Amino acid sequence: MTPLPALTGKILVTALAKAGFNVVRIRGSHYFLRHNDGRCTVVPVHAGETIGHGLLAKILKDCDLSRETLEQLL
């Protein structure tokens, strides 16, 4: 199993947008994304900080995406 890449929130939001997720609202530094089929997640976008591996795994689980799919979207 390949390790999860270190990503910033902005890069992750861009990758999820390619997968069909849309930003439905922003509250502070948290982007709320929703897919047309109902999947949703929250991505923290803090300048210069990467998303931790545990949180990234949770976001991928919420979005029903695999690590390989994420790497293709990047």
TIMI-2910 file (N, C-alpha, C, CB; in pm, 1 decimal, decimal comma, always signed):
<rs>
+----------+----------+----------+----------+----------+----------+----------+----------+----------+----------+----------+----------+------+
!      n_x !      n_y !      n_z !     ca_x !     ca_y !     ca_z !      c_x !      c_y !      c_z !     cb_x !     cb_y !     cb_z ! resn !
+----------+----------+----------+----------+----------+----------+----------+----------+----------+----------+----------+----------+------+
!    +83,7 !   -115,9 !     +0,0 !     +0,0 !     +0,0 !     +0,0 !    +89,2 !   +123,6 !     +0,0 !    -95,8 !     -1,0 !   +120,6 !  Met !
!    +64,5 !   +214,2 !    -89,6 !   +145,9 !   +334,7 !    -98,8 !   +104,1 !   +433,5 !     +9,1 !   +133,6 !   +398,6 !   -238,6 !  Thr !
!   +198,9 !   +510,4 !    +61,6 !   +162,6 !   +608,8 !   +163,1 !    +83,2 !   +723,4 !   +101,4 !   +288,2 !   +662,8 !   +232,9 !  Pro !
!     +1,4 !   +785,2 !   +182,7 !    -76,0 !   +899,4 !   +135,4 !    +17,3 !  +1017,1 !   +110,8 !   -186,6 !   +937,4 !   +237,1 !  Leu !
!     -3,2 !  +1091,3 !     +3,5 !    +83,1 !  +1205,9 !    -23,9 !    +53,1 !  +1321,0 !    +72,1 !    +65,8 !  +1252,2 !   -169,3 !  Pro !
!   +150,9 !  +1406,2 !    +93,5 !   +130,8 !  +1526,1 !   +174,5 !    +70,7 !  +1633,3 !    +84,2 !   +265,5 !  +1575,3 !   +239,9 !  Ala !
!    -50,5 !  +1675,4 !   +116,0 !   -121,7 !  +1772,1 !    +32,8 !   -166,5 !  +1891,2 !   +115,8 !   -242,4 !  +1706,4 !    -35,2 !  Leu !
!   -173,8 !  +2006,8 !    +52,0 !   -236,6 !  +2121,4 !   +116,0 !   -386,4 !  +2113,2 !    +88,7 !   -176,1 !  +2256,7 !    +64,1 !  Thr !
!   -463,0 !  +2186,8 !   +164,9 !   -607,6 !  +2186,1 !   +146,6 !   -648,9 !  +2236,8 !     +9,9 !   -673,4 !  +2269,2 !   +252,9 !  Gly !
!   -579,7 !  +2337,9 !    -39,3 !   -613,4 !  +2396,6 !   -169,8 !   -595,0 !  +2294,3 !   -281,9 !   -526,3 !  +2521,3 !   -197,0 !  Lys !
!   -486,6 !  +2218,2 !   -277,7 !   -461,6 !  +2116,1 !   -379,8 !   -567,3 !  +2006,8 !   -371,3 !   -320,3 !  +2055,6 !   -363,6 !  Ile !
!   -605,9 !  +1968,6 !   -249,1 !   -707,0 !  +1864,4 !   -232,3 !   -842,9 !  +1910,6 !   -283,1 !   -717,3 !  +1823,6 !    -85,5 !  Leu !
!   -879,7 !  +2034,8 !   -257,6 !  -1006,9 !  +2087,8 !   -308,3 !  -1007,5 !  +2085,6 !   -460,3 !  -1031,3 !  +2231,7 !   -256,6 !  Val !
!   -896,0 !  +2120,9 !   -523,2 !   -885,2 !  +2118,3 !   -669,1 !   -899,1 !  +1976,4 !   -722,3 !   -751,7 !  +2178,3 !   -714,0 !  Thr !
!   -835,9 !  +1879,7 !   -656,4 !   -845,2 !  +1739,9 !   -699,3 !   -987,5 !  +1687,7 !   -684,1 !   -748,0 !  +1652,3 !   -618,8 !  Ala !
!  -1053,4 !  +1722,7 !   -574,3 !  -1191,0 !  +1677,5 !   -554,1 !  -1286,2 !  +1742,3 !   -654,5 !  -1236,5 !  +1708,5 !   -411,3 !  Leu !
!  -1255,7 !  +1864,6 !   -695,5 !  -1337,7 !  +1929,7 !   -798,4 !  -1328,8 !  +1853,3 !   -930,1 !  -1293,2 !  +2076,2 !   -818,7 !  Ala !
!  -1211,1 !  +1800,2 !   -961,0 !  -1195,7 !  +1718,7 !  -1081,9 !  -1277,3 !  +1590,3 !  -1072,9 !  -1048,1 !  +1685,1 !  -1105,3 !  Lys !
!  -1302,1 !  +1543,2 !   -949,4 !  -1379,7 !  +1420,6 !   -927,9 !  -1529,5 !  +1448,7 !   -923,8 !  -1336,3 !  +1352,6 !   -798,2 !  Ala !
!  -1568,6 !  +1574,0 !   -942,6 !  -1710,6 !  +1607,1 !   -948,1 !  -1767,3 !  +1670,7 !   -822,8 !  -1786,8 !  +1486,1 !   -977,3 !  Gly !
!  -1682,6 !  +1704,9 !   -726,6 !  -1729,4 !  +1769,0 !   -604,0 !  -1733,4 !  +1920,3 !   -624,5 !  -1638,1 !  +1732,1 !   -483,6 !  Phe !
!  -1833,6 !  +1984,2 !   -565,2 !  -1849,6 !  +2128,6 !   -575,4 !  -1844,0 !  +2189,7 !   -436,1 !  -1982,6 !  +2164,9 !   -646,0 !  Asn !
!  -1782,4 !  +2306,3 !   -426,2 !  -1780,5 !  +2378,2 !   -299,1 !  -1919,0 !  +2438,8 !   -279,7 !  -1667,8 !  +2489,1 !   -296,0 !  Val !
!  -1988,7 !  +2396,5 !   -173,3 !  -2123,1 !  +2447,8 !   -149,1 !  -2121,4 !  +2565,8 !    -53,0 !  -2212,4 !  +2337,8 !    -94,3 !  Val !
!  -2020,2 !  +2570,5 !    +33,7 !  -2004,9 !  +2687,0 !   +120,6 !  -1866,1 !  +2685,8 !   +183,0 !  -2114,3 !  +2689,2 !   +230,5 !  Arg !
!  -1827,8 !  +2800,6 !   +233,2 !  -1700,1 !  +2814,7 !   +302,5 !  -1730,5 !  +2882,2 !   +435,5 !  -1594,7 !  +2897,5 !   +217,2 !  Ile !
!  -1684,9 !  +2820,6 !   +542,2 !  -1702,6 !  +2880,8 !   +674,3 !  -1564,1 !  +2894,3 !   +736,8 !  -1799,0 !  +2794,6 !   +765,5 !  Arg !
!  -1515,1 !  +3015,3 !   +740,3 !  -1379,0 !  +3037,9 !   +789,0 !  -1280,0 !  +2977,5 !   +691,2 !  -1359,4 !  +2977,8 !   +930,5 !  Gly !
!  -1202,8 !  +2880,4 !   +737,7 !  -1104,4 !  +2816,3 !   +650,5 !  -1147,8 !  +2675,6 !   +610,7 !   -968,5 !  +2811,0 !   +719,3 !  Ser !
!  -1274,2 !  +2640,3 !   +634,8 !  -1323,6 !  +2506,7 !   +603,3 !  -1413,8 !  +2510,6 !   +480,6 !  -1399,2 !  +2447,4 !   +723,2 !  His !
!  -1377,0 !  +2430,5 !   +380,2 !  -1453,2 !  +2422,0 !   +256,3 !  -1544,8 !  +2300,5 !   +264,9 !  -1358,8 !  +2412,9 !   +131,8 !  Tyr !
!  -1673,7 !  +2320,8 !   +245,0 !  -1772,5 !  +2213,4 !   +246,3 !  -1799,2 !  +2174,6 !   +101,5 !  -1905,2 !  +2257,0 !   +319,5 !  Phe !
!  -1770,2 !  +2049,0 !    +68,0 !  -1785,4 !  +2002,0 !    -69,4 !  -1893,0 !  +1894,6 !    -75,9 !  -1651,5 !  +1947,7 !   -123,8 !  Leu !
!  -1968,3 !  +1895,6 !   -186,7 !  -2073,4 !  +1797,2 !   -206,7 !  -2071,2 !  +1750,9 !   -351,7 !  -2212,0 !  +1855,4 !   -169,3 !  Arg !
!  -2095,0 !  +1622,0 !   -369,8 !  -2105,1 !  +1561,2 !   -502,6 !  -2252,7 !  +1553,6 !   -538,7 !  -2038,1 !  +1418,6 !   -506,7 !  His !
!  -2283,8 !  +1545,8 !   -666,3 !  -2423,4 !  +1538,2 !   -710,2 !  -2495,8 !  +1416,2 !   -655,0 !  -2429,9 !  +1536,5 !   -861,1 !  Asn !
!  -2422,8 !  +1308,3 !   -625,1 !  -2487,3 !  +1187,4 !   -573,5 !  -2503,0 !  +1188,8 !   -421,1 !  -2407,7 !  +1065,4 !   -615,0 !  Asp !
!  -2466,0 !  +1298,5 !   -354,7 !  -2489,5 !  +1312,6 !   -211,8 !  -2367,7 !  +1298,8 !   -122,5 !  -2587,5 !  +1214,5 !   -170,7 !  Gly !
!  -2255,8 !  +1249,4 !   -176,3 !  -2135,1 !  +1238,0 !    -94,5 !  -2088,6 !  +1377,6 !    -55,6 !  -2022,4 !  +1161,2 !   -170,4 !  Arg !
!  -2043,7 !  +1393,1 !    +68,8 !  -1997,4 !  +1524,9 !   +111,4 !  -1882,1 !  +1510,6 !   +210,0 !  -2112,6 !  +1605,4 !   +174,8 !  Cys !
!  -1803,7 !  +1616,6 !   +219,7 !  -1690,1 !  +1619,4 !   +311,3 !  -1652,9 !  +1763,9 !   +340,3 !  -1569,0 !  +1542,3 !   +252,6 !  Thr !
!  -1564,4 !  +1781,6 !   +436,8 !  -1514,0 !  +1913,6 !   +474,2 !  -1362,2 !  +1909,8 !   +464,9 !  -1561,0 !  +1954,9 !   +618,5 !  Val !
!  -1304,3 !  +2009,9 !   +398,9 !  -1158,9 !  +2017,0 !   +382,7 !  -1109,0 !  +2146,9 !   +446,0 !  -1118,2 !  +2009,1 !   +231,3 !  Val !
!  -1018,0 !  +2138,2 !   +543,8 !   -959,8 !  +2259,8 !   +599,7 !   -852,5 !  +2314,7 !   +505,9 !   -900,4 !  +2232,3 !   +739,7 !  Pro !
!   -859,3 !  +2443,2 !   +477,9 !   -761,5 !  +2506,8 !   +389,3 !   -687,8 !  +2613,1 !   +470,5 !   -830,8 !  +2569,9 !   +261,8 !  Val !
!   -573,2 !  +2574,1 !   +525,4 !   -489,8 !  +2664,8 !   +603,1 !   -362,7 !  +2690,9 !   +523,2 !   -457,1 !  +2605,8 !   +744,8 !  His !
!   -328,1 !  +2817,0 !   +506,1 !   -214,0 !  +2855,1 !   +423,7 !    -85,0 !  +2791,9 !   +473,9 !   -199,8 !  +3006,3 !   +420,3 !  Ala !
!    -16,5 !  +2722,4 !   +383,8 !   +114,1 !  +2666,9 !   +414,6 !   +114,0 !  +2539,7 !   +497,3 !   +192,4 !  +2767,1 !   +484,1 !  Gly !
!     -2,1 !  +2487,0 !   +534,1 !     -7,5 !  +2365,6 !   +615,2 !    -58,0 !  +2249,0 !   +531,8 !    -97,3 !  +2386,1 !   +738,3 !  Glu !
!     -2,3 !  +2131,6 !   +557,6 !    -49,2 !  +2011,8 !   +488,6 !   -154,7 !  +1942,4 !   +574,0 !    +68,6 !  +1915,6 !   +457,9 !  Thr !
!   -237,0 !  +1863,6 !   +507,4 !   -340,8 !  +1787,2 !   +575,8 !   -277,0 !  +1660,4 !   +630,7 !   -460,3 !  +1753,7 !   +479,9 !  Ile !
!   -306,2 !  +1628,5 !   +754,8 !   -250,9 !  +1509,1 !   +817,9 !   -299,3 !  +1381,8 !   +750,0 !   -287,4 !  +1506,1 !   +965,2 !  Gly !
!   -222,7 !  +1274,6 !   +767,7 !   -255,1 !  +1148,3 !   +700,9 !   -388,9 !  +1091,6 !   +747,2 !   -145,0 !  +1046,5 !   +725,7 !  His !
!   -418,6 !  +1103,1 !   +876,0 !   -545,1 !  +1051,7 !   +928,1 !   -664,2 !  +1126,7 !   +872,3 !   -546,5 !  +1059,3 !  +1078,7 !  Gly !
!   -654,2 !  +1259,1 !   +867,0 !   -762,8 !  +1340,2 !   +813,3 !   -779,4 !  +1315,9 !   +663,8 !   -737,3 !  +1488,7 !   +840,4 !  Leu !
!   -668,7 !  +1302,3 !   +592,0 !   -676,5 !  +1274,9 !   +448,7 !   -744,2 !  +1140,4 !   +423,0 !   -536,0 !  +1276,5 !   +385,9 !  Leu !
!   -712,6 !  +1040,1 !   +503,9 !   -777,1 !   +909,2 !   +489,9 !   -926,9 !   +920,2 !   +516,4 !   -713,5 !   +806,7 !   +586,1 !  Ala !
!   -967,0 !  +1000,8 !   +615,5 !  -1108,6 !  +1020,3 !   +647,4 !  -1180,2 !  +1091,4 !   +533,7 !  -1124,1 !  +1099,9 !   +777,5 !  Lys !
!  -1117,3 !  +1191,8 !   +475,0 !  -1177,6 !  +1264,5 !   +363,3 !  -1196,7 !  +1170,9 !   +244,7 !  -1090,4 !  +1385,6 !   +322,9 !  Ile !
!  -1097,0 !  +1087,6 !   +215,2 !  -1109,5 !   +991,8 !   +104,9 !  -1221,1 !   +892,0 !   +132,3 !   -976,8 !   +917,6 !    +82,4 !  Leu !
!  -1236,1 !   +850,1 !   +257,7 !  -1343,6 !   +757,2 !   +293,4 !  -1479,5 !   +824,7 !   +276,1 !  -1326,5 !   +707,1 !   +438,9 !  Lys !
!  -1491,8 !   +950,6 !   +319,8 !  -1616,6 !  +1025,1 !   +302,9 !  -1653,6 !  +1038,1 !   +155,8 !  -1604,8 !  +1163,7 !   +366,3 !  Asp !
!  -1552,1 !  +1058,7 !    +71,5 !  -1574,0 !  +1079,4 !    -72,0 !  -1583,2 !   +949,0 !   -149,1 !  -1463,2 !  +1163,8 !   -129,7 !  Cys !
!  -1556,6 !   +837,3 !    -82,4 !  -1557,1 !   +705,0 !   -145,8 !  -1456,7 !   +700,6 !   -261,5 !  -1699,1 !   +669,7 !   -196,7 !  Asp !
!  -1336,2 !   +752,7 !   -235,0 !  -1228,1 !   +752,4 !   -333,3 !  -1111,4 !   +669,8 !   -280,2 !  -1182,4 !   +897,1 !   -366,1 !  Leu !
!  -1038,4 !   +606,4 !   -371,0 !   -920,0 !   +530,3 !   -331,7 !   -795,9 !   +618,7 !   -342,2 !   -904,3 !   +403,6 !   -419,9 !  Ser !
!   -687,4 !   +571,2 !   -285,4 !   -560,1 !   +643,7 !   -295,2 !   -515,3 !   +654,9 !   -440,0 !   -451,4 !   +574,0 !   -211,9 !  Arg !
!   -534,7 !   +548,0 !   -515,4 !   -494,4 !   +547,9 !   -656,0 !   -574,7 !   +651,0 !   -735,5 !   -512,4 !   +407,6 !   -717,2 !  Glu !
!   -704,4 !   +660,5 !   -706,3 !   -788,4 !   +759,0 !   -774,3 !   -741,1 !   +899,8 !   -741,5 !   -936,3 !   +741,4 !   -734,8 !  Thr !
!   -707,2 !   +923,9 !   -614,8 !   -657,8 !  +1055,6 !   -575,0 !   -529,7 !  +1089,9 !   -649,5 !   -633,9 !  +1060,8 !   -423,6 !  Leu !
!   -438,4 !   +994,3 !   -660,3 !   -312,6 !  +1020,0 !   -730,4 !   -336,6 !  +1052,3 !   -877,2 !   -219,4 !   +899,7 !   -718,1 !  Glu !
!   -436,8 !   +989,9 !   -938,9 !   -469,0 !  +1019,6 !  -1078,7 !   -526,8 !  +1160,2 !  -1093,1 !   -568,1 !   +916,0 !  -1134,0 !  Gln !
!   -599,8 !  +1206,2 !   -992,4 !   -662,0 !  +1338,6 !   -998,2 !   -561,3 !  +1451,0 !   -977,3 !   -771,7 !  +1348,8 !   -894,4 !  Leu !
!   -448,3 !  +1419,3 !   -915,2 !   -348,4 !  +1523,1 !   -887,3 !   -277,4 !  +1560,4 !  -1010,8 !   -249,2 !  +1478,6 !   -783,5 !  Leu !
+----------+----------+----------+----------+----------+----------+----------+----------+----------+----------+----------+----------+------+
</rs>
